[in-house]
Amino acid sequence: MKPARLVAAFAVCASVFGLAAPAAEAAAPAAPKRLDILLSNDDGHQFPFIRAVQSALKAAGHNAVIVAPANDQSGKGTGINAKPGSVFKAAQVEPGIWSVEGTPADSVAFGIQHVYQNKKPDLVISGINAGQNMGATTNHSGTVGAAITAAEKGVPSIAVSAEYDTSNPANPFPQISKAVGFTVKLVEKLVSTAGRDGRVLPGKSTLNVNYPVKPTGKVAFTNVGSAEAIFTKYVPAPDQCDTCFRLDLGVNPDAHEPVGNADTTAIADGKVSVSLLDGDWTTPAWALGQVISVFDNLSVRLRLSGLTA
């Protein structure tokens, strides 16, 4: 290997492992990359958390455009409008903010195809969601569904959710400013460790981030758990009609978690949970040919090493 290539190869490894690269020819430091980021959520484009993320990303030098539902679409998962010929409303209601009459997945699909019609965004961020999306809830989350939709279309994505503080109904999200700061910090980490192709993540991948109420400063790389920490209860509502039921949601902090290194366990310990999703429900190693390889997974973990909350 030629000396110049050896130095370049060592520099790439250094960026991943935090090593010191050997001296080479003096070169001007590369300017921080400015990303085109599509922001969405399932709480609606007017929700303050997504507005706060947009402001913080813009302050960090990124181009962040909101393309989100016109109203609350919580729990819609990856649901998308698949009825040919149906008509819906979508408009830029403020500079850099689009309102879409549809689900979170609809919003992201519309944003990638219409708002970013000439060039796909570098990254999609969904959230910050008001309430955790971990364990069994992950499959049904509109926040995660929006991010998975982006990954399906080849755009890497991050879903971010803030844990609900059940002990403080008057202020259930005291950590939101820290969660916003962590979201920007995560983006900067991905930018600074991107490879030569400039991709911040493998194209079909999604990071599912859950930020605890009382962060300890630690970040855990987790599996999606299976504990039903948030449960659904159907209660008869005879005051409405004979066949009516009222939907109640509850939180069970003591739900048993059988999965090791689970997101639910990390949040209970005050750690920020980061899970890598690929939108592929095939059991890992069931068959060869899965799009996201074990090497992709390992590279993302190495790039995020040292990340703190």
MOQUITA-V817979 format. One record per residue. N is the residue number from 1. SS is DSSP state (H for helix, E for strand, C for the rest). OMEGA is omega in whole degrees, 0 to 359 (* if undefined). NEAR is the number of other ideal C-beta (glycine too) atoms within 10 Angstrom. Layout:
n,ss,omega,near
N,SS,OMEGA,NEAR
N,SS,OMEGA,NEAR
This chain:
n,ss,omega,near
1,C,180,8
2,C,182,7
3,H,182,9
4,H,180,10
5,H,179,9
6,H,178,12
7,H,180,15
8,H,180,14
9,H,179,11
10,H,180,15
11,H,178,13
12,H,178,13
13,H,181,12
14,H,181,13
15,H,180,16
16,H,187,14
17,H,179,11
18,C,180,10
19,C,176,11
20,C,181,7
21,C,179,13
22,C,181,11
23,C,178,7
24,C,179,13
25,C,181,6
26,C,180,5
27,C,179,6
28,C,179,5
29,C,181,5
30,C,178,7
31,C,178,7
32,C,181,12
33,C,178,15
34,C,184,12
35,C,167,22
36,E,187,14
37,E,174,23
38,E,179,28
39,E,175,29
40,E,178,34
41,C,173,31
42,C,180,31
43,C,179,23
44,C,186,18
45,C,181,23
46,C,186,17
47,C,186,19
48,H,183,12
49,H,180,21
50,H,177,27
51,H,180,15
52,H,178,17
53,H,179,26
54,H,181,21
55,H,182,12
56,H,179,18
57,H,177,23
58,H,179,14
59,H,178,10
60,C,175,16
61,C,181,13
62,C,175,22
63,E,185,14
64,E,181,23
65,E,178,21
66,E,171,27
67,E,191,30
68,E,182,27
69,E,179,27
70,C,180,19
71,C,185,11
72,C,180,15
73,C,182,25
74,C,176,18
75,C,182,15
76,C,178,21
77,C,178,20
78,C,181,20
79,C,183,17
80,C,179,17
81,C,182,15
82,C,182,7
83,C,180,7
84,C,177,5
85,C,180,4
86,C,183,8
87,C,178,6
88,C,180,12
89,C,174,9
90,E,184,18
91,E,173,10
92,E,186,13
93,E,175,12
94,E,177,11
95,C,179,6
96,C,180,14
97,E,180,18
98,E,175,23
99,E,182,21
100,E,178,27
101,C,183,16
102,C,183,22
103,C,173,22
104,H,178,35
105,H,175,27
106,H,183,24
107,H,180,34
108,H,179,33
109,H,178,22
110,H,181,19
111,H,181,28
112,H,184,21
113,H,187,11
114,H,183,12
115,H,178,18
116,C,189,17
117,C,183,9
118,C,181,4
119,C,179,7
120,C,175,18
121,C,178,24
122,C,187,24
123,E,171,24
124,E,174,28
125,E,179,32
126,E,181,36
127,E,8,32
128,E,181,28
129,E,176,29
130,E,182,20
131,C,183,21
132,C,175,25
133,C,185,31
134,C,181,29
135,H,183,23
136,H,181,16
137,H,186,24
138,H,183,24
139,H,186,13
140,H,186,17
141,C,174,28
142,H,177,28
143,H,179,31
144,H,180,30
145,H,178,28
146,H,180,37
147,H,178,34
148,H,178,27
149,H,177,28
150,H,181,30
151,H,177,24
152,H,183,18
153,C,175,15
154,C,179,11
155,C,179,23
156,C,188,22
157,E,177,32
158,E,171,24
159,E,182,32
160,E,180,27
161,E,179,29
162,E,180,27
163,C,178,25
164,C,179,17
165,C,183,16
166,C,182,11
167,C,185,7
168,C,182,11
169,H,181,8
170,H,179,5
171,H,188,8
172,C,181,17
173,C,182,19
174,C,184,12
175,C,192,19
176,H,179,18
177,H,177,11
178,H,179,17
179,H,177,27
180,H,179,23
181,H,179,15
182,H,179,22
183,H,178,22
184,H,179,16
185,H,178,16
186,H,178,22
187,H,180,23
188,H,177,17
189,H,180,16
190,H,178,23
191,H,185,19
192,H,181,13
193,C,181,17
194,C,179,17
195,C,183,12
196,C,180,7
197,C,177,6
198,C,181,10
199,C,181,14
200,C,177,26
201,C,170,23
202,C,191,20
203,C,184,18
204,C,187,22
205,C,180,22
206,E,171,28
207,E,175,22
208,E,186,27
209,E,173,29
210,E,184,30
211,E,186,28
212,C,178,23
213,C,181,19
214,C,184,9
215,C,178,19
216,C,184,12
217,C,181,10
218,C,177,14
219,E,180,21
220,E,173,19
221,E,195,19
222,C,167,25
223,E,173,17
224,C,181,21
225,C,178,26
226,C,178,15
227,C,179,22
228,C,183,15
229,C,175,21
230,E,185,19
231,E,180,13
232,E,179,11
233,E,180,10
234,E,185,9
235,E,178,9
236,E,180,11
237,C,182,13
238,C,178,9
239,C,179,7
240,C,176,10
241,C,184,8
242,C,183,7
243,C,183,8
244,C,175,11
245,E,178,13
246,E,181,11
247,E,175,9
248,E,175,10
249,E,179,10
250,E,179,10
251,E,178,14
252,C,182,11
253,C,181,10
254,C,180,9
255,C,182,16
256,C,179,9
257,C,181,19
258,C,184,8
259,C,177,15
260,C,180,9
261,C,186,13
262,E,177,22
263,H,180,31
264,H,180,27
265,H,180,20
266,H,181,24
267,H,178,26
268,H,179,17
269,C,179,12
270,C,179,16
271,C,172,22
272,E,180,27
273,E,177,30
274,E,178,22
275,E,178,23
276,E,180,20
277,E,176,19
278,C,179,19
279,C,181,19
280,C,184,13
281,C,175,6
282,C,176,10
283,C,180,8
284,C,179,11
285,C,177,8
286,C,179,7
287,C,178,8
288,C,173,5
289,C,178,6
290,C,188,16
291,C,180,13
292,C,185,21
293,C,177,12
294,H,178,10
295,H,175,9
296,H,180,18
297,H,181,16
298,H,182,10
299,H,179,16
300,H,179,22
301,H,180,13
302,H,180,15
303,H,181,20
304,C,180,17
305,C,181,14
306,C,180,10
307,C,178,16
308,C,181,11
309,C,*,20
